[in-house]
Amino acid sequence: MAFTTGGGSGPMADINVTPLVDVMLVLLIIFMITMPLLSHKIKIDLPQPTPNQTPPPNPPDPIRLSVQATGQLFWNGEPITEEALRAQLAVIGVKPLEQQPELDIRADKQTKYQLVATVMADAKNAGMGKIGFESGQ
């Protein structure tokens, strides 16, 4: 930037933009050359639809099992003992997987993990294949 000294015309306010344009063109060329090298193809095997397949029947209603911090269990809102829970899970576990309802386990935030792990192990040992979780209270 050039300033005039003396005279009355004031400072010269012209900026030379030629070096700026040169730098921008060089960066643009570098970007255009390196961009194709950064993109690479990823092969994905997507599942193909099977024609003439009947939709599955309506699934049974899920079972809501609440585990409270005190260790008390609730089967769809009704209190249940641990032995009765194992018996209920054994009855459901012998059904085919398509006919089994989903077991949704809901635990309080203060519930010890050991209680939830015991319930999950009981369900898995009984043959339950659909076990899920609901957000805690």
C-alpha positions as CSV (number, residue, x, y, z in Angstrom):
1,M,0.0,0.0,0.0
2,A,1.4,3.4,-0.9
3,F,0.9,6.6,0.8
4,T,1.7,10.0,-0.6
5,T,3.6,12.4,1.5
6,G,2.8,16.0,1.2
7,G,0.6,17.4,-1.5
8,G,-3.1,17.7,-0.7
9,S,-4.4,14.7,-2.5
10,G,-4.5,12.4,0.6
11,P,-3.5,8.8,1.0
12,M,-3.7,6.4,-1.9
13,A,-6.3,3.7,-1.1
14,D,-5.8,1.3,-4.0
15,I,-4.9,-2.3,-3.1
16,N,-3.1,-4.5,-5.6
17,V,-5.3,-7.6,-5.9
18,T,-3.2,-9.4,-8.5
19,P,-1.1,-11.4,-5.9
20,L,-4.3,-12.4,-4.1
21,V,-5.9,-13.6,-7.3
22,D,-2.7,-15.6,-8.1
23,V,-2.7,-17.3,-4.7
24,M,-6.4,-18.1,-5.0
25,L,-6.0,-19.7,-8.5
26,V,-3.0,-21.8,-7.2
27,L,-5.1,-23.0,-4.3
28,L,-8.0,-23.8,-6.6
29,I,-5.8,-25.8,-8.9
30,I,-4.3,-27.7,-6.0
31,F,-7.8,-28.4,-4.6
32,M,-9.0,-29.6,-8.1
33,I,-6.1,-32.0,-8.4
34,T,-6.3,-33.5,-4.9
35,M,-10.1,-33.8,-4.6
36,P,-10.5,-36.8,-6.9
37,L,-7.7,-38.6,-5.0
38,L,-9.6,-38.3,-1.7
39,S,-12.8,-39.9,-2.9
40,H,-12.8,-43.7,-3.1
41,K,-15.5,-46.2,-3.8
42,I,-16.9,-48.3,-1.1
43,K,-18.7,-51.5,-2.2
44,I,-21.9,-52.2,-0.2
45,D,-23.9,-55.3,-0.6
46,L,-27.5,-54.2,0.0
47,P,-30.2,-56.7,0.7
48,Q,-32.4,-57.5,-2.3
49,P,-36.2,-57.7,-1.9
50,T,-37.7,-61.1,-2.2
51,P,-40.8,-61.2,-4.4
52,N,-44.0,-62.9,-3.4
53,Q,-43.1,-63.0,0.3
54,T,-46.0,-62.8,2.7
55,P,-45.7,-60.3,5.5
56,P,-45.3,-61.7,9.0
57,P,-48.4,-61.9,11.1
58,N,-49.0,-59.3,13.8
59,P,-46.5,-59.8,16.6
60,P,-47.8,-60.3,20.1
61,D,-47.9,-57.4,22.5
62,P,-44.5,-56.8,24.2
63,I,-44.1,-57.8,27.9
64,R,-43.1,-54.8,30.0
65,L,-40.9,-55.9,32.9
66,S,-40.0,-53.3,35.5
67,V,-37.0,-53.7,37.8
68,Q,-37.0,-51.3,40.7
69,A,-34.0,-50.4,42.8
70,T,-35.4,-52.4,45.7
71,G,-35.3,-55.6,43.6
72,Q,-39.1,-55.7,43.2
73,L,-40.2,-56.9,39.7
74,F,-43.4,-55.9,37.9
75,W,-44.8,-57.9,34.9
76,N,-47.0,-55.6,32.8
77,G,-47.6,-53.5,35.9
78,E,-48.4,-56.4,38.2
79,P,-45.9,-57.4,41.0
80,I,-44.2,-60.8,40.4
81,T,-41.7,-62.8,42.3
82,E,-38.4,-64.0,40.8
83,E,-39.6,-67.6,40.8
84,A,-42.9,-66.8,39.1
85,L,-40.9,-64.7,36.6
86,R,-38.7,-67.7,35.7
87,A,-41.8,-69.8,35.3
88,Q,-43.4,-67.2,33.0
89,L,-40.3,-66.9,30.9
90,A,-40.0,-70.7,30.6
91,V,-43.5,-70.9,29.3
92,I,-42.8,-68.2,26.7
93,G,-39.3,-69.5,25.9
94,V,-40.6,-72.8,24.5
95,K,-42.6,-71.0,21.7
96,P,-41.0,-70.4,18.3
97,L,-39.1,-67.2,18.0
98,E,-41.8,-65.7,15.6
99,Q,-44.5,-66.2,18.2
100,Q,-42.5,-64.9,21.2
101,P,-43.4,-61.4,22.5
102,E,-40.6,-59.0,23.0
103,L,-39.4,-58.6,26.6
104,D,-38.9,-54.9,27.3
105,I,-36.9,-54.4,30.5
106,R,-37.3,-51.1,32.3
107,A,-35.0,-50.3,35.3
108,D,-34.9,-47.4,37.7
109,K,-31.8,-45.3,37.6
110,Q,-30.8,-46.4,41.0
111,T,-31.2,-50.1,40.2
112,K,-28.0,-52.1,40.6
113,Y,-26.8,-53.7,37.4
114,Q,-26.7,-57.1,39.0
115,L,-30.5,-57.2,39.3
116,V,-30.9,-56.3,35.6
117,A,-28.2,-58.8,34.6
118,T,-30.0,-61.6,36.6
119,V,-33.3,-60.8,34.8
120,M,-31.5,-60.9,31.4
121,A,-29.8,-64.1,32.2
122,D,-33.0,-65.7,33.4
123,A,-34.7,-64.6,30.1
124,K,-31.9,-65.9,28.0
125,N,-31.7,-69.2,29.8
126,A,-35.4,-69.7,29.4
127,G,-35.0,-69.4,25.6
128,M,-36.3,-65.8,25.1
129,G,-34.9,-64.4,21.8
130,K,-36.3,-60.9,21.8
131,I,-35.1,-58.9,24.7
132,G,-35.1,-55.1,24.7
133,F,-34.8,-52.1,27.0
134,E,-36.9,-49.1,27.8
135,S,-35.6,-45.8,29.1
136,G,-35.4,-45.7,32.9
137,Q,-37.7,-43.7,35.2
